């Protein structure tokens, strides 16, 4: 039987609610899956493939994570690929997508040593280019000074991002559309997490504050998601996060190609879709 590692945090073997559904679905297509922490100490060559799943702690040591991924990719198949991980673990990938014509949120990028620009947006967000779970992200109003926050971002080795807050997120939430093996699988709707009074936090658990619910796959957003992926490197799995822009058309918030949580408890059929995509990829 084909043997696959589902890769979790460096000190964990936890895939949360996704775990049982993924393990069962992979078994149904003839794949024996095992949840394994990333890092040294595992004989990765014993697996036919390694699939990145809940490695959210990579943001604490991105270079070590990428070094590990590069090493593993010489021993077994890795998804998504180390080239994708290198590109997608820093949100500056959004500049590449914008240059390719993808509608994205306007962004000012502030690197170490650069002056903090004057922000003209009434409601804006500051966050790091290397982040997960809204870590070190906060929302501001015109006239607020985010300089201390930006210094904290530079201290962790990231570039600061300043973006206008997308008001449709408060009204409609953001939609995550999942694509496995080039096919749309399912979708979820997420509520807002960044209240205007919420200070930036180092806590990775802040993502648990999100309100997430299932939603029907939207044909317009499916088409948008597939067009976005045409401009990105090839991937096995993806979540394309969107919200309506001021003109009502979808804009890309983030393209999650590293370790998107699948929320399979909200869409159990997604586990089978994922497993079939993996089986096809392995062939």
Number of C-alpha atoms within 10 A of each C-alpha: 10 15 16 25 22 24 23 23 20 17 12 14 17 18 21 12 14 20 20 13 20 23 18 16 23 23 16 13 16 13 19 18 22 16 21 24 22 28 19 11 7 12 9 22 14 12 18 18 23 28 23 26 26 26 23 19 17 21 19 14 10 18 12 13 22 17 14 15 23 17 15 22 18 11 16 16 18 20 24 22 21 20 14 16 20 18 17 21 22 17 21 17 16 23 15 14 18 15 11 13 11 18 19 19 20 15 16 15 18 20 18 15 8 8 9 18 11 9 18 11 15 12 18 19 20 25 23 27 22 23 23 22 17 22 19 24 24 21 23 23 18 12 12 12 13 17 13 9 20 24 18 16 26 18 11 14 15 22 22 27 22 25 19 20 21 20 15 15 19 15 10 14 21 23 29 30 27 26 25 20 20 16 15 22 21 27 27 23 21 19 17 17 21 20 11 14 10 12 13 18 14 13 12 17 12 16 13 11 13 15 12 18 15 17 16 12 17 13 10 10 23 21 11 21 24 18 12 18 20 12 15 17 13 15 17 20 26 26 27 24 23 26 24 20 17 11 7 9 13 20 20 23 20 17 23 18 25 27 23 20 17 28 19 21 17 17 17 16 14 25 25 19 20 23 24 18 18 22 15 12 11 12 5
